[in-house]
Amino acid sequence: MAGRIFVSGAAGFVGSAVVAELVSRGYAVNALTNRRAMADRAGVRGFGGGLFDPAGVDAAMEGCAAAVHLVGIIFQKPGVGATFQHIHVDGTQAVVDSAKRRGVRRLIHMSALGTRADARSDYHKTKFAAEQIVEKSGLDWTIIRPGLIHGPGGEFMQMEARWSRRTAPPFLFMPYFGAGVFGLGGAGRLQPVYVGDVARAFVDALEKPQTVGQIYPLVGPDRFSWPEFHRVCAMEIVGLKRMVMAIPAWKGLLLASILPSSLLGFNRDQVLMSQEDNVADAARFPGDFGWTPRAMIPSLREYAGQL
């Protein structure tokens, strides 16, 4: 495939990587953001206005050979309409509707690992509802469900760096949510995937007809407990061991019910999701894509100095 590609969420952590990957392969990009339009540069044409400006989305979709929909949030801001339902579900519907109006048949959609109809978190429930819109759209779709995405521009890894350097609360230890009265009952495992590999997968999907109508978990090869993950990050970022300590999940849920996420730094959904395994059997991915995502430590070593 060649030509111009529509990308929503183009200025975000994953969006920036996807745009860079597209341009490196010779694609032109129509980049939609929820802020003012990105400055045009070689291979990239910026469009502002966001998902809920139909004329703006249509203008960004015009002349494109395919669409890549990346927009998602982890923190809700109901006061400005940024809820999981509005952004994940209504936003996906807006992209699908615009693609149909502009005759764009190919759609690559970013979901999330753990997405399912009976999920405990509203985040995962609305991600599943968005997937249903894509699957029923009649378009030539591919859905990719990344696990925890790590990379130099990601807010989560920036927080890992601050915890490793003891410059962010709780300062003396790296926290995670644990089950049980005292938080000592463990938590879910995770399987991080490098942002560069996520971008590569999205662009590869455009070029591989066998991915049409398929859903792919996208994870790295390493599985960690939360304490193991924190220790790896501390060692690679600052070269030192750091204390890791559990906060009882019930306490996190209680705090999230009475205090805003802007004050806490986390929300109810993040506590709930931390108690579930965020891992997957991704054996089908290498067969269809022809490569395997990179391990955590070698990729982290390449960008740790940027954190």
Secondary structure, 3 states (H helix, E strand, C coil): CCCEEEEECCCCHHHHHHHHHHHHCCCEEEEECCCCCCCCECCEEEECCCCCCHHHHHHHHCCCCEEEECCCCCCCEHHHCECHHHHHHHHHHHHHHHHHHCCCCEEEEECCCCCCCCCCCHHHHHHHHHHHHHHCCCCEEEEEEECCEECCCCHHHHHHHHHHHCCCCCCCCEEEEECCCCCCCCCCEECCEEHHHHHHHHHHHHHCHHHCCEEEEECCCCCEEHHHHHHHHHHHHHCCCCCEEEEEHHHHHHHHHHCCHHHHCCCHHHHHHHCCCECCCCCHHHHHHCCCCCCHHHHHHHHHHHC
